[in-house]
């Protein structure tokens, strides 16, 4: 069996790290992208060292030339990229009256620009190979919006639209493109919520619990295997029914 190369951004985060764990087997080579979180990436490398082949790349995903050079180097060394998982993302909690141009650039550069640029350079090789799986980690707030997270919600809405358009564009090249929209997931990104706010959200969730990174990673793994070859252009919600 030919080893698959799985490129994962945001692997230093809760969801990205769990995605890496789910893909860690002898059939996969994991290419983990980070920028400022070297310590967490090193910890993940140590954890998964005996399970699969691992490579880490430091890259500023908001810089076009850095992304292009990194992807070209990966192809030169490892020949192909089979799955691209865009998991990196940031948020800022602010009311609309308080947001600044810096906030806008921070959110859209990290959530939208990075995904589009990396997908651009990776997909050119997937098109040549006539095969590929692309999964974008979005958010339910990209579908329904979140108070005090207007920029974040807008950026994830953009990712959803990008996913739909790209699925149509790349389907002819045997490349699937899907997005996963997590709801409330236990992890660092939701640490700003008070216990009372978490309780209210849990009470509004039909499954009556907070989601886990594994809930997202399990779906991501499915969307990157052969059982999902005819699934593309889907925006799949993983929120226990919170957004119903």
Phi and psi restraints in degrees (value plus and minus 20) as a CYANA .aco file:
   2 UNK   PHI     -93.5   -53.5
   2 UNK   PSI     112.8   152.8
   3 UNK   PHI     -88.1   -48.1
   3 UNK   PSI     112.8   152.8
   4 UNK   PHI    -106.7   -66.7
   4 UNK   PSI     122.3   162.3
   5 UNK   PHI    -121.1   -81.1
   5 UNK   PSI      98.4   138.4
   6 UNK   PHI    -131.8   -91.8
   6 UNK   PSI      94.4   134.4
   7 UNK   PHI    -117.7   -77.7
   7 UNK   PSI     103.1   143.1
   8 UNK   PHI    -145.5  -105.5
   8 UNK   PSI     102.5   142.5
   9 UNK   PHI    -114.5   -74.5
   9 UNK   PSI     139.1   179.1
  10 UNK   PHI      47.2    87.2
  10 UNK   PSI       5.2    45.2
  11 UNK   PHI     -89.8   -49.8
  11 UNK   PSI     -32.9     7.1
  12 UNK   PHI    -102.8   -62.8
  12 UNK   PSI     -27.5    12.5
  13 UNK   PHI    -109.3   -69.3
  13 UNK   PSI     154.7   194.7
  14 UNK   PHI     -84.1   -44.1
  14 UNK   PSI     -68.9   -28.9
  15 UNK   PHI     -93.2   -53.2
  15 UNK   PSI     -66.8   -26.8
  16 UNK   PHI     -80.6   -40.6
  16 UNK   PSI     -59.9   -19.9
  17 UNK   PHI     -85.2   -45.2
  17 UNK   PSI     -60.0   -20.0
  18 UNK   PHI     -90.0   -50.0
  18 UNK   PSI     -54.3   -14.3
  19 UNK   PHI     -80.2   -40.2
  19 UNK   PSI     -64.6   -24.6
  20 UNK   PHI     -79.0   -39.0
  20 UNK   PSI     -62.7   -22.7
  21 UNK   PHI     -81.9   -41.9
  21 UNK   PSI     -61.3   -21.3
  22 UNK   PHI     -86.0   -46.0
  22 UNK   PSI     -48.2    -8.2
  23 UNK   PHI    -114.4   -74.4
  23 UNK   PSI     -20.5    19.5
  24 UNK   PHI    -100.6   -60.6
  24 UNK   PSI      72.4   112.4
  25 UNK   PHI    -167.7  -127.7
  25 UNK   PSI     153.0   193.0
  26 UNK   PHI     -89.3   -49.3
  26 UNK   PSI     -31.2     8.8
  27 UNK   PHI    -107.9   -67.9
  27 UNK   PSI     -29.2    10.8
  28 UNK   PHI    -141.1  -101.1
  28 UNK   PSI     122.6   162.6
  29 UNK   PHI    -128.2   -88.2
  29 UNK   PSI     100.9   140.9
  30 UNK   PHI    -114.7   -74.7
  30 UNK   PSI     107.8   147.8
  31 UNK   PHI    -132.2   -92.2
  31 UNK   PSI      85.2   125.2
  32 UNK   PHI    -119.9   -79.9
  32 UNK   PSI     106.3   146.3
  33 UNK   PHI    -124.8   -84.8
  33 UNK   PSI     111.8   151.8
  34 UNK   PHI    -161.5  -121.5
  34 UNK   PSI     148.9   188.9
  35 UNK   PHI    -147.4  -107.4
  35 UNK   PSI     -81.1   -41.1
  36 UNK   PHI    -131.1   -91.1
  36 UNK   PSI     -25.1    14.9
  37 UNK   PHI    -126.7   -86.7
  37 UNK   PSI      32.5    72.5
  38 UNK   PHI     -81.2   -41.2
  38 UNK   PSI     -58.0   -18.0
  39 UNK   PHI     -80.5   -40.5
  39 UNK   PSI     -65.5   -25.5
  40 UNK   PHI     -87.7   -47.7
  40 UNK   PSI     -57.1   -17.1
  41 UNK   PHI     -85.8   -45.8
  41 UNK   PSI     -62.1   -22.1
  42 UNK   PHI     -81.0   -41.0
  42 UNK   PSI     -59.8   -19.8
  43 UNK   PHI     -84.0   -44.0
  43 UNK   PSI     -59.6   -19.6
  44 UNK   PHI     -88.5   -48.5
  44 UNK   PSI     -59.6   -19.6
  45 UNK   PHI     -80.7   -40.7
  45 UNK   PSI     -63.7   -23.7
  46 UNK   PHI     -83.3   -43.3
  46 UNK   PSI     -60.4   -20.4
  47 UNK   PHI     -85.1   -45.1
  47 UNK   PSI     -58.1   -18.1
  48 UNK   PHI    -122.8   -82.8
  48 UNK   PSI     -15.0    25.0
  49 UNK   PHI     -73.9   -33.9
  49 UNK   PSI     -59.4   -19.4
  50 UNK   PHI    -108.2   -68.2
  50 UNK   PSI     -21.6    18.4
  51 UNK   PHI    -121.6   -81.6
  51 UNK   PSI     -49.2    -9.2
  52 UNK   PHI    -183.5  -143.5
  52 UNK   PSI     152.9   192.9
  53 UNK   PHI    -100.5   -60.5
  53 UNK   PSI     115.3   155.3
  54 UNK   PHI    -150.9  -110.9
  54 UNK   PSI     119.9   159.9
  55 UNK   PHI    -156.2  -116.2
  55 UNK   PSI     118.2   158.2
  56 UNK   PHI    -137.7   -97.7
  56 UNK   PSI     115.8   155.8
  57 UNK   PHI    -141.9  -101.9
  57 UNK   PSI     111.5   151.5
  58 UNK   PHI    -109.6   -69.6
  58 UNK   PSI     105.9   145.9
  59 UNK   PHI    -175.0  -135.0
  59 UNK   PSI     117.2   157.2
  60 UNK   PHI    -103.4   -63.4
  60 UNK   PSI      84.3   124.3
  61 UNK   PHI     -95.6   -55.6
  61 UNK   PSI     -17.4    22.6
  62 UNK   PHI    -119.3   -79.3
  62 UNK   PSI     -19.9    20.1
  63 UNK   PHI    -130.2   -90.2
  63 UNK   PSI      96.4   136.4
  64 UNK   PHI     -76.7   -36.7
  64 UNK   PSI     -69.6   -29.6
  65 UNK   PHI     -85.8   -45.8
  65 UNK   PSI     -58.3   -18.3
  66 UNK   PHI     -83.9   -43.9
  66 UNK   PSI     -61.0   -21.0
  67 UNK   PHI     -85.7   -45.7
  67 UNK   PSI     -67.5   -27.5
  68 UNK   PHI     -79.4   -39.4
  68 UNK   PSI     -65.2   -25.2
  69 UNK   PHI     -84.4   -44.4
  69 UNK   PSI     -60.4   -20.4
  70 UNK   PHI     -83.9   -43.9
  70 UNK   PSI     -67.9   -27.9
  71 UNK   PHI     -82.8   -42.8
  71 UNK   PSI     -62.6   -22.6
  72 UNK   PHI     -81.0   -41.0
  72 UNK   PSI     -58.5   -18.5
  73 UNK   PHI     -87.8   -47.8
  73 UNK   PSI     -60.1   -20.1
  74 UNK   PHI     -81.5   -41.5
  74 UNK   PSI     -64.5   -24.5
  75 UNK   PHI     -85.4   -45.4
  75 UNK   PSI     -60.4   -20.4
  76 UNK   PHI     -80.8   -40.8
  76 UNK   PSI     -60.9   -20.9
  77 UNK   PHI    -106.1   -66.1
  77 UNK   PSI     -57.2   -17.2
  78 UNK   PHI    -140.0  -100.0
  78 UNK   PSI     -17.8    22.2
  79 UNK   PHI      56.3    96.3
  79 UNK   PSI     -53.4   -13.4
  80 UNK   PHI    -175.6  -135.6
  80 UNK   PSI     138.1   178.1
  81 UNK   PHI    -144.9  -104.9
  81 UNK   PSI      96.8   136.8
  82 UNK   PHI    -112.0   -72.0
  82 UNK   PSI     -56.9   -16.9
  83 UNK   PHI    -153.6  -113.6
  83 UNK   PSI     114.1   154.1
  84 UNK   PHI    -137.4   -97.4
  84 UNK   PSI     102.0   142.0
  85 UNK   PHI    -138.0   -98.0
  85 UNK   PSI      87.7   127.7
  86 UNK   PHI    -108.4   -68.4
  86 UNK   PSI      73.4   113.4
  87 UNK   PHI    -128.9   -88.9
  87 UNK   PSI     -32.1     7.9
  88 UNK   PHI     -87.7   -47.7
  88 UNK   PSI     119.2   159.2
  89 UNK   PHI    -188.4  -148.4
  89 UNK   PSI     134.9   174.9
  90 UNK   PHI    -155.6  -115.6
  90 UNK   PSI     144.0   184.0
  91 UNK   PHI    -168.1  -128.1
  91 UNK   PSI     137.2   177.2
  92 UNK   PHI    -158.6  -118.6
  92 UNK   PSI     112.7   152.7
  93 UNK   PHI    -115.1   -75.1
  93 UNK   PSI      86.9   126.9
  94 UNK   PHI    -171.4  -131.4
  94 UNK   PSI     128.0   168.0
  95 UNK   PHI     -93.6   -53.6
  95 UNK   PSI     135.3   175.3
  96 UNK   PHI     -78.4   -38.4
  96 UNK   PSI     -54.5   -14.5
  97 UNK   PHI     -87.6   -47.6
  97 UNK   PSI     -39.8     0.2
  98 UNK   PHI    -120.4   -80.4
  98 UNK   PSI     -29.4    10.6
  99 UNK   PHI     -92.5   -52.5
  99 UNK   PSI     130.1   170.1
 100 UNK   PHI    -139.8   -99.8
 100 UNK   PSI     151.5   191.5
 101 UNK   PHI     -82.3   -42.3
 101 UNK   PSI     -53.8   -13.8
 102 UNK   PHI     -82.3   -42.3
 102 UNK   PSI     -61.2   -21.2
 103 UNK   PHI     -81.2   -41.2
 103 UNK   PSI     -65.9   -25.9
 104 UNK   PHI     -78.6   -38.6
 104 UNK   PSI     -70.8   -30.8
 105 UNK   PHI     -82.3   -42.3
 105 UNK   PSI     -60.1   -20.1
 106 UNK   PHI     -81.8   -41.8
 106 UNK   PSI     -68.4   -28.4
 107 UNK   PHI     -88.3   -48.3
 107 UNK   PSI     -69.8   -29.8
 108 UNK   PHI     -95.0   -55.0
 108 UNK   PSI     -52.1   -12.1
 109 UNK   PHI     -85.9   -45.9
 109 UNK   PSI     -62.5   -22.5
 110 UNK   PHI    -101.2   -61.2
 110 UNK   PSI     -51.8   -11.8
 111 UNK   PHI    -115.4   -75.4
 111 UNK   PSI     -55.5   -15.5
 112 UNK   PHI    -128.3   -88.3
 112 UNK   PSI     -76.6   -36.6
 113 UNK   PHI     -76.1   -36.1
 113 UNK   PSI     -64.9   -24.9
 114 UNK   PHI     -82.5   -42.5
 114 UNK   PSI     -62.9   -22.9
 115 UNK   PHI     -84.9   -44.9
 115 UNK   PSI     -64.2   -24.2
 116 UNK   PHI     -85.8   -45.8
 116 UNK   PSI     -66.0   -26.0
 117 UNK   PHI     -86.1   -46.1
 117 UNK   PSI     -65.6   -25.6
 118 UNK   PHI     -84.2   -44.2
 118 UNK   PSI     -61.1   -21.1
 119 UNK   PHI     -83.8   -43.8
 119 UNK   PSI     -57.9   -17.9
 120 UNK   PHI     -76.5   -36.5
 120 UNK   PSI     -69.9   -29.9
 121 UNK   PHI     -96.9   -56.9
 121 UNK   PSI     -52.8   -12.8
 122 UNK   PHI     -93.1   -53.1
 122 UNK   PSI     -61.3   -21.3
 123 UNK   PHI     -86.5   -46.5
 123 UNK   PSI     -46.1    -6.1
 124 UNK   PHI     -82.0   -42.0
 124 UNK   PSI     -53.3   -13.3
 125 UNK   PHI    -100.9   -60.9
 125 UNK   PSI     -53.0   -13.0
 126 UNK   PHI     -84.0   -44.0
 126 UNK   PSI     -58.8   -18.8
 127 UNK   PHI     -82.4   -42.4
 127 UNK   PSI     -62.1   -22.1
 128 UNK   PHI     -83.4   -43.4
 128 UNK   PSI     -57.6   -17.6
 129 UNK   PHI    -100.8   -60.8
 129 UNK   PSI     -32.0     8.0
 130 UNK   PHI      35.9    75.9
 130 UNK   PSI      22.5    62.5
 131 UNK   PHI    -187.4  -147.4
 131 UNK   PSI     124.2   164.2
 132 UNK   PHI     152.5   192.5
 132 UNK   PSI     135.0   175.0
 133 UNK   PHI    -148.2  -108.2
 133 UNK   PSI     105.6   145.6
 134 UNK   PHI    -142.6  -102.6
 134 UNK   PSI     107.1   147.1
 135 UNK   PHI    -146.7  -106.7
 135 UNK   PSI     103.3   143.3
 136 UNK   PHI    -123.8   -83.8
 136 UNK   PSI     106.6   146.6
 137 UNK   PHI    -106.5   -66.5
 137 UNK   PSI      90.7   130.7
 138 UNK   PHI    -125.5   -85.5
 138 UNK   PSI    -157.0  -117.0
 139 UNK   PHI    -185.8  -145.8
 139 UNK   PSI     131.0   171.0
 140 UNK   PHI     -82.4   -42.4
 140 UNK   PSI     -44.0    -4.0
 141 UNK   PHI     -90.2   -50.2
 141 UNK   PSI     -37.2     2.8
 142 UNK   PHI     -92.0   -52.0
 142 UNK   PSI     -37.8     2.2
 143 UNK   PHI    -116.3   -76.3
 143 UNK   PSI     -62.8   -22.8
 144 UNK   PHI    -137.8   -97.8
 144 UNK   PSI     -29.1    10.9
 145 UNK   PHI      59.2    99.2
 145 UNK   PSI     130.4   170.4
 146 UNK   PHI    -153.3  -113.3
 146 UNK   PSI     110.9   150.9
 147 UNK   PHI     -79.8   -39.8
 147 UNK   PSI     118.3   158.3
 148 UNK   PHI      46.0    86.0
 148 UNK   PSI     -10.5    29.5
 149 UNK   PHI    -151.7  -111.7
 149 UNK   PSI      24.8    64.8
 150 UNK   PHI     -84.1   -44.1
 150 UNK   PSI     -61.4   -21.4
 151 UNK   PHI     -86.5   -46.5
 151 UNK   PSI     -65.4   -25.4
 152 UNK   PHI     -80.8   -40.8
 152 UNK   PSI     -65.9   -25.9
 153 UNK   PHI     -80.7   -40.7
 153 UNK   PSI     -63.0   -23.0
 154 UNK   PHI     -83.6   -43.6
 154 UNK   PSI     -59.6   -19.6
 155 UNK   PHI     -86.6   -46.6
 155 UNK   PSI     -57.5   -17.5
 156 UNK   PHI     -95.5   -55.5
 156 UNK   PSI     -51.6   -11.6
 157 UNK   PHI     -81.3   -41.3
 157 UNK   PSI     -58.4   -18.4
 158 UNK   PHI     -84.0   -44.0
 158 UNK   PSI     -60.5   -20.5
 159 UNK   PHI     -83.7   -43.7
 159 UNK   PSI     -59.3   -19.3
 160 UNK   PHI     -82.7   -42.7
 160 UNK   PSI     -65.0   -25.0
 161 UNK   PHI     -85.3   -45.3
 161 UNK   PSI     -60.4   -20.4
 162 UNK   PHI     -79.6   -39.6
 162 UNK   PSI     -61.8   -21.8
 163 UNK   PHI     -81.5   -41.5
 163 UNK   PSI     -66.6   -26.6
 164 UNK   PHI     -82.8   -42.8
 164 UNK   PSI     -65.3   -25.3
 165 UNK   PHI     -85.5   -45.5
 165 UNK   PSI     -62.3   -22.3
 166 UNK   PHI     -89.5   -49.5
 166 UNK   PSI     -53.4   -13.4
 167 UNK   PHI     -79.9   -39.9
 167 UNK   PSI     -60.1   -20.1
 168 UNK   PHI     -87.6   -47.6
 168 UNK   PSI     -59.0   -19.0
 169 UNK   PHI     -92.1   -52.1
 169 UNK   PSI     -58.0   -18.0
 170 UNK   PHI    -120.7   -80.7
 170 UNK   PSI     -27.6    12.4
 171 UNK   PHI     -78.0   -38.0
 171 UNK   PSI     -54.7   -14.7
 172 UNK   PHI     -87.0   -47.0
 172 UNK   PSI     -36.4     3.6
 173 UNK   PHI    -121.0   -81.0
 173 UNK   PSI      -3.3    36.7
 174 UNK   PHI      42.7    82.7
 174 UNK   PSI      16.3    56.3
 175 UNK   PHI    -135.6   -95.6
 175 UNK   PSI     105.7   145.7
 176 UNK   PHI    -115.3   -75.3
 176 UNK   PSI     124.6   164.6
 177 UNK   PHI    -154.8  -114.8
 177 UNK   PSI      98.4   138.4
 178 UNK   PHI    -156.4  -116.4
 178 UNK   PSI     142.5   182.5
 179 UNK   PHI    -147.6  -107.6
 179 UNK   PSI     125.4   165.4
 180 UNK   PHI    -132.2   -92.2
 180 UNK   PSI     110.6   150.6
 181 UNK   PHI    -133.6   -93.6
 181 UNK   PSI      72.5   112.5
 182 UNK   PHI     -90.0   -50.0
 182 UNK   PSI     133.3   173.3
 183 UNK   PHI    -115.5   -75.5
 183 UNK   PSI    -154.6  -114.6
 184 UNK   PHI     -94.1   -54.1
 184 UNK   PSI      93.7   133.7
 185 UNK   PHI    -136.9   -96.9
 185 UNK   PSI     114.9   154.9
 186 UNK   PHI     -85.0   -45.0
 186 UNK   PSI      99.6   139.6
 187 UNK   PHI     147.6   187.6
 187 UNK   PSI    -198.2  -158.2
 188 UNK   PHI     -82.2   -42.2
 188 UNK   PSI     -56.4   -16.4
 189 UNK   PHI     -83.5   -43.5
 189 UNK   PSI     -43.2    -3.2
 190 UNK   PHI    -127.1   -87.1
 190 UNK   PSI      -4.6    35.4
 191 UNK   PHI     -85.6   -45.6
 191 UNK   PSI     -41.3    -1.3
 192 UNK   PHI     -90.8   -50.8
 192 UNK   PSI     -37.8     2.2
 193 UNK   PHI     -91.7   -51.7
 193 UNK   PSI     119.3   159.3
 194 UNK   PHI     -96.4   -56.4
 194 UNK   PSI     143.2   183.2
 195 UNK   PHI     -80.6   -40.6
 195 UNK   PSI     -55.8   -15.8
 196 UNK   PHI     -84.8   -44.8
 196 UNK   PSI     -62.3   -22.3
 197 UNK   PHI     -85.5   -45.5
 197 UNK   PSI     -60.5   -20.5
 198 UNK   PHI     -82.8   -42.8
 198 UNK   PSI     -61.9   -21.9
 199 UNK   PHI     -82.2   -42.2
 199 UNK   PSI     -60.3   -20.3
 200 UNK   PHI     -84.1   -44.1
 200 UNK   PSI     -61.4   -21.4
 201 UNK   PHI     -87.0   -47.0
 201 UNK   PSI     -60.2   -20.2
 202 UNK   PHI     -82.9   -42.9
 202 UNK   PSI     -60.8   -20.8
 203 UNK   PHI     -83.9   -43.9
 203 UNK   PSI     -46.9    -6.9
 204 UNK   PHI    -109.0   -69.0
 204 UNK   PSI     -21.9    18.1
 205 UNK   PHI    -120.3   -80.3
 205 UNK   PSI      98.4   138.4
 206 UNK   PHI     -73.1   -33.1
 206 UNK   PSI     -52.8   -12.8
 207 UNK   PHI    -100.7   -60.7
 207 UNK   PSI     -25.8    14.2
 208 UNK   PHI      37.9    77.9
 208 UNK   PSI      19.1    59.1
 209 UNK   PHI    -179.0  -139.0
 209 UNK   PSI     145.5   185.5
 210 UNK   PHI    -101.1   -61.1
 210 UNK   PSI     123.4   163.4
 211 UNK   PHI     -92.6   -52.6
 211 UNK   PSI     142.9   182.9
 212 UNK   PHI    -136.9   -96.9
 212 UNK   PSI     137.5   177.5
 213 UNK   PHI     -75.0   -35.0
 213 UNK   PSI     -50.7   -10.7
 214 UNK   PHI     -84.6   -44.6
 214 UNK   PSI     -52.8   -12.8
 215 UNK   PHI     -79.8   -39.8
 215 UNK   PSI     -56.9   -16.9
 216 UNK   PHI     -99.5   -59.5
 216 UNK   PSI     -64.6   -24.6
 217 UNK   PHI     -83.6   -43.6
 217 UNK   PSI     -56.6   -16.6
 218 UNK   PHI     -81.3   -41.3
 218 UNK   PSI     -62.4   -22.4
 219 UNK   PHI     -88.0   -48.0
 219 UNK   PSI     -59.5   -19.5
 220 UNK   PHI     -80.5   -40.5
 220 UNK   PSI     -62.6   -22.6
 221 UNK   PHI     -81.8   -41.8
 221 UNK   PSI     -61.6   -21.6
 222 UNK   PHI     -82.1   -42.1
 222 UNK   PSI     -63.0   -23.0
 223 UNK   PHI     -89.0   -49.0
 223 UNK   PSI     -32.2     7.8
 224 UNK   PHI    -126.8   -86.8
 224 UNK   PSI     -12.1    27.9
 225 UNK   PHI    -132.9   -92.9
 225 UNK   PSI     157.3   197.3
 226 UNK   PHI     -88.9   -48.9
 226 UNK   PSI     -37.5     2.5
 227 UNK   PHI     -91.3   -51.3
 227 UNK   PSI     -30.9     9.1
 228 UNK   PHI    -132.9   -92.9
 228 UNK   PSI       0.7    40.7
 229 UNK   PHI     -82.1   -42.1
 229 UNK   PSI     -40.9    -0.9
 230 UNK   PHI    -128.6   -88.6
 230 UNK   PSI      -2.2    37.8
 231 UNK   PHI    -131.2   -91.2
 231 UNK   PSI      95.9   135.9
 232 UNK   PHI    -171.8  -131.8
 232 UNK   PSI     135.6   175.6
 233 UNK   PHI      50.6    90.6
 233 UNK   PSI       6.9    46.9
 234 UNK   PHI    -125.3   -85.3
 234 UNK   PSI     117.0   157.0
 235 UNK   PHI    -128.0   -88.0
 235 UNK   PSI      79.6   119.6
 236 UNK   PHI    -122.3   -82.3
 236 UNK   PSI     102.8   142.8
 237 UNK   PHI    -108.1   -68.1
 237 UNK   PSI     112.4   152.4
 238 UNK   PHI    -145.4  -105.4
 238 UNK   PSI      66.0   106.0
 239 UNK   PHI    -162.5  -122.5
 239 UNK   PSI      -7.7    32.3
 240 UNK   PHI      44.6    84.6
 240 UNK   PSI      -3.8    36.2
 241 UNK   PHI      72.5   112.5
 241 UNK   PSI     -12.1    27.9
 242 UNK   PHI     -78.0   -38.0
 242 UNK   PSI     -58.0   -18.0
 243 UNK   PHI    -111.2   -71.2
 243 UNK   PSI     -12.4    27.6
